Amino acid sequence: MNRGMAVTLAVALALLATGLHAGDAAIDAQNTLGRELLNELVTTDTTSEHGSTTVAADRLAKRFIAEGFAPADVQVVGDDPKRRNLVVRLRGRGEREPVLLLAHLDVVEARREDWHVDPFALTERDGYFYGRGTMDIKGGGAGLVTALLRLHREGTKPKGDYILALTAGEEDGVSNGVQWLLAHRPDLIRSAYSINVDGGGPEIRNGKPAVLSVETAEKVFLSYTLTVHNAGGHSSLPTPDNAIYRLAKGLDRLSSLQFPLRTNSATRGYYAGLAAFYTGKTAADMRAVGREPSDPAALARLAASSTYNNSQLRSTCVPTLLQGGHAENALPQMARATINCRLLPDEDPDHVDAMLTNAVADAGIEIRRVAPPQPSPPSPVNTVLFAQIASVAKGLWGEVPVSPMMSAGASDSVFLRAAGMPSYVFNGLPYDVDDDRSHGQDERILVNSYYQSLEFNYRLLKDL
């Protein structure tokens, strides 16, 4: 059997196992459309360096209008010619407030020489789709487009409007689409809450979806610069107060900084549910961390067990960029490090300032915030939404607990929550928690997971 036949058989078996019967006309059409859309998005370069989200937005807009959407309900908007956003409204019956569906079109850079395949081509190999953005988050965006087009083709009118926003600037913050819409066109996206597909979803453990995490909170992004200035001089006349040495010593002291271990409602709920999939001491520690107050010894053991768990249970700060000097034959007049911190939602930034100052322990190293932190108040659990997610998940994968969680990363939901709109970050794309290649080399998603996500989106949105 050749590789292509093997992958096709694997996908067919996976679809049958989840109730998605290969050969069903609606499923076949949905999968064909979903693959076509994923290919279109991956092959459209939307990096900020040399691509454009406007190109992708225009192509999708033409597709929606060709499918019969009213031109007034399909808008490409934004001030930056290369970084425009697509907003599409699927009209409903008016029985509930609109729901915002959110994904970003932009992706981080990918160099061909770093990858084993072309990052800007959709490559199917050994049961995976490879390509920049497959995981973050063009797979999710293509899935939302597929669901809305299928609902429209079938003449389905949901209980209320769905507003799809495919935006720019999530990855680098340049001309951020969500911020632009909130500032300039809030009427286009005004909704009861948002579903953001940029995270969460069914976590594959022991070969199958074990828990479907829904991000109700995320850490606060806050970066600092640590800078040393010096008069410099000729490199043939070294002095003891070299700026690079001084900065390096401060960074070495900073490496010992650890923030206190703490939980919140999202992390307690997450670990309480996850404990069911583990045994022994790990399960006991997760249950203990899921209670309030959490057991300090269990917190310490769980945080030490993985970098993921550590990031869930404390604020973190880490150096990410270095620069210094101005010539090979000159003593450095400046040395600078960028420190990126991810703070628990209730962490006081002023307290972080003080901890960094104490850890660096050198008044000659200037510590400054790069930008003000953006507060991110957690969203309350939406019982109707969570129940619908659980019902759809059960139909596809059996009993799968739906658990709130906190993201250690960042998404555009931070701006929506700050504006007063609850936001829930999840998708229906099962992923291996130990094989998340977002932003990395050979980014990929499982082929059968992608097709399952298409059906998950359709069932969820049809009845929500």
N, C-alpha and C positions, 0 to 999 in steps of 0.2 A: 504494500500500500504506500503511495507517495505521501509526502508531507501535507499537501493541500487536502487530499482525501481524509487524512487522519484528523486534521483540524476540523474539517466540516463534520465528520462523524462525532467528534468530541462535542462540538457545539450543539448538534442535533440531540445527542444524548442528554446534554445539560438542559436543553429546552424542554425535553420530554419529562425530565425529572422534576421540573418546576411547574409543570402544567402548561408550558408554552409549546403547543404542538406544532412541530415543523410540518409544513404542508397546509396549515390553516391560512386561508387567503389573507385575512386581516393581519395576522402575525407576519407572514411573508412580506406583505407590502410595507408594514411598519419597519421591519428589519432592513429592507432594501433602502427605504427612505432614510433611516437612521444612519446607515453606512455611508450613503451618498453625502449627507450633511456633515458627518464627521470628516470625511475626506475633503470636502470643500473648505471646512474651517482649518484643518491642519495644514493644508497646502497653501492657505492664504497667510502670508507672513504678517503677523500683527505685533512684532516686537517694537519697542519704542526706538531702538537703534536705527533700523532701516525698513521697518514695515509700517502698516497703517490699519487701525481698527475701522476707519471709515470705509475702506475697500470691502471688508467683510460685512459691515453693516449695510452698505448699499446692495451687495449681492443678496443678502437675506431679505431685505426690504422688497426687492423686485420679486423674489419668490413668494412672499406673502401676498403681494398685490396680484400676482398671476393666479394665485389660489382663490381669489375672490374677496380678500379683506379690503375694506374700504380704505382708500388712500389716507383719509383723515385719521384712521386708526393705526397707521404705519408711519412712523416718523423717525428720520435720522437727524439728530440734533447735537449741538455742541459748538463751542467757539473755535476750537483748534481744528484746522482743516484735516489733519492727519489722525485725530483722536476723537472722532464723533461716536455717538451712541445710538443704538436702535431701541425704540420703544414701540411695542405692539400691544393692542388691546383686543382680546377676544371677548365679545359681548355676552353677558349672561342674562339670567332671568330677573335680576334685581332682588333676590331673596336674601342676600347677604352682601356685606361690603366687599369691595374689590380685594383681591389678594395679589401681591407683587411677587413675581418670579424673577430671580436675579442670577446672573452669571456674568463674568467679565470676559471680554474678547481678547484682551492683550495677554501676551505670554513673555516669559523671560528669554533672553538670548540663548541660542544654541549654535555651536560651531560644528560644521560638518566633520572636521578632523578629529573632534572629540568623541564622535558617535560611531557605532558600528553600522548604522543605517542613516539615510538622509533624514534629518530631524524635521524637515518641512515637506515630507511625503508620508502618506499613511501606509505603513508596511504591516502586513499581516504575516506573522511567523510563529509557529509552535504554540498556537492558541492565544497569542497576544496581538493587540494593535500597538505599534510603536509610532511615536511622533511627538513633537513638542506640543504640549497642551492636551494630550490625550487624557492625562490625569488632572491637570490644573490649567483650565477647567473646561476645555472645549468639548470633552466627552459629556460633561453635564449640560453645557449650553446647547449642543446638538440634540441632546435628549429632550430638553424643554421645547425646542422648535418642533421636533418630531411629534410630541404629544399635542401641541396646539394645532398643528396642521392636520393630524388625524381626527381630532375632535371636530374641527371645522369641516373636513371632508364628510364626516358622518352626520353633519347637521346637529351636533350635540350643543345644547345651550346649557352651560353649567349654572349652578345656583346663583352665582354672581360673576362679575367680570374677573378675568385674569389679565394682569398687565405684565408683559414680558419686557424686562430691561436687560439688554446685553451691552455692557459698558466698557469704557476705556480707563486706563490709568490705575488699575488696581495694583499692579506689580511694582510700579515705581513712583506712584503718587502724582505723576505729571498729568495735568488736565483730568483729574479723577472724575469719572462720569457720574458716580453717585453724588459726590459733593456738588458737581455742576447742576445736576437735576434738582437737588434740594434747594440750591440757591436761586436758580433761574426758572425752572419749570416744575415746581412741586406738584402742580395740578396733574401732570402726566403720570405721576407714580403714587399719588395719595391712596393709601390702602390701610386695611385693618392690621395687617402684618405682612412680613415678607418671608418667602421660602428662598433661601440662598443655597445653591448647590455646591458652593465652594468649600466643602469639607463634610465631616460626619459620614454617615452612611453605614451599610452593613459591614462589620468587621469579620473577616474570615479567620477563624481559629479552628485548628484541627480539621481543616479541609472544607469547612462550610460556614455560612453566615451564623455567627453566634450571638451577636448583639447589634442592634441598629442604633448608633449614637446620633443624637440630635444636639448640636451645639446651641446652648441657650446663653452662653457667656464666653468671653474670650479675654485673654490677657491684654494689658495696655502696653502699647509700643512706646518706648521712650529711649532715645539715643543721646549719648554724651560725647563730647570731645575732651580728651586729656592732652594738653599742649604744654611743651617746654620751649621757652625762647632763650636765645643765647647770642652773644656778640659774634661768635664764630671766630674765624681766622684761617690761617694757612694750615693745611693738613700735615705739613712737615714740622709743625710746632704744636703738638697735641697738649691740651690742658685737662686738668682733672674734672672740670665741670661740663664735660661733653653732654649735649642735650639728649642724644640718643641713649647714652648710659643712664642718665637720670630718669628718663621716661621708662626705660626697661626695668629699672629697680622698682618704680612705682607700680608697673604692671605685674611684676612678680609678687608684690605684696597684695595686689588686688586679686590675684588668683586664689587666695585663701578665703575670700569673702563668700559666705553662705548665708542666705536669708532664712528666717525661721520657717519651719514646716507648718502649713495651715491648710484647712479645707474650707469649702463653701458649699452651698446647696447643690451646685452642679457636680462637683467632684464627689461629694458624699453619695449622691444618687447614682453616679456612674460606677463607683467601686462596689456599692452595695449590690447592684445588678450583675456586675462582672464576676463577683465571687462565685456564682453558681457554676461557672465554667472552669473552675480551678479546684484543686484539692489540697489537703494538708495545710502547712503553715501559710502558704500564699493565700489560700482562700480565707483562712482565719484572719490574716492581716487585712485583707480587703474588706471583710465584714466589720472589723474593728475601725477601719478608716471611714467606713460608711456611716458610722454612728456619731452622734454629737453628745459630749465631746469625744474627739478621736483619741485613741490610745497613742501616746507619744512614741513608745517603743515600736508599735506597728507602723506608724508613720515613717520612722527612720528606716526600718527594714524595707518597706515598700519603695521609698524614694531611692534607696541604694540598689534596688534590684534592676533598674533600667533608667536610661536617660529620659525616656518618655514619662515614666512615673515620677521621676524627680521634677520634671518640668510642670507636671500637673499639681504638685503639692507645695511649690514655693516660687517666689519671684526669682528671676535669674538675670545676671549681667555677664556679658562675655565680649572680649575684644574681637572686632570683625575687620577693621581696616587699619593699616599703618602707612604713614608717610613721613618723610623727613629729609633734610639736607637739600642742597641746591647744586652741588658740583662734586665730582669725584675727588678733587684735590683741595677741597675746602672743609673746614670744620662746620658741622651743622648749626645753622642759626635757628632752626626750628625742628622739632620732632612732635608728631601728633598721632594719637590713636583714637579710633572711634569705638565706643563701647555701646553695644546694643543690649538694652534691658527689656525684659518681658515681665510686667508686673501683674500680680494677682489683682482682680478688679477692685478690691477695696484697699490696695496698698497706697499709702500716702507718699506721693512723689517727693515731698520735702524730706521725709524720712529716708528715702533712697539717696537724695543728695547728701545727707549727713553720713550715711553708711559708706558711700563711695569716698567721701572726704577722709573719714577715719581710716578706711582701708588703705588708701594711697599714702596717707601720712606724710605729705610733703607739700608745704604751702607754695613751693616753687612750681608745682604742676597745676596749671589752671584747668579747672573742671567746669564745663559749660554744657547746658542742654542744647541739643541741635534744634529742637522745636518743642513747643508745648505738648504735653501728653493729651491724647484724646480720650476723655472718660468713656467707659463702656459699661453702663448699668446692665446687669443680667436681665434677660427676658423671662417673664413668668411662664411656667409650663402651661401650654394651651391644651386643655384636656380633649377638646373635640379633634384637634389636629393630631395629637398623639394617638388617640383611639383609631383614627382613620389610617395612620401610618402602620399601626400594629395589625390592623385587619388586612391591609394589602400585603404586608410582609408575610403574614401567616399563609395567605394564598399562594405565595411564591416559594417560601422557604420553610414553612412550618412555624412552630412556636418560636418566635424571635423577640426577646424583650426589647422594648424601645426605651432607651435611657438618655436622660439629659447629660450633657458633658460640657466641659470648658475647653476651649481651644487654646493651645499654647502659642499658636501662630496669630495671624491677623487677617481680617477680611473686611470687605466693604460694609458688613453689618454693623461695624462700630459706628459709622456715621448715621445709619438709620436709627439705631438705638438711642444715640445722643439726640436725635431729632424727635424722639418720642414714639417711634414705630418699633414694636417688638419684631425680632428677627430670629428665625430658626434655620440653622445651617445644616443641611443634610442632603443626600441624594440616594438613589436606589442602585448604586454601582458597587457591588461587593468587591472589597479590596483586601489584600494581604497586608496586615499592619506592619509586617517585617519587609515589605517590598514596595514602599512608597517612594517612587523616583521623581516626584514633583521637583522641578527646577534642576534636576540632575541629568546625568548621562543616560541615554537610552530610555527615556520616559516611556511608560507603557501601561496599558490596562488589559485585563483579560477579555477576550472576545465574547465569551458567553456571559460575563458580567455586564458588558455593555448592552447586549441584547436583553438581558433581564431588566436592566435599568429602564429601557424603553417601555416595557410593559408595566413596570412599577409606576413610572410617571403617568402613563395613560390611566391606569386604574385609580391612582390617587386623585388626579385632577378631575376625572369624570364625575366623581361622587362627592368631592369635598365641598 
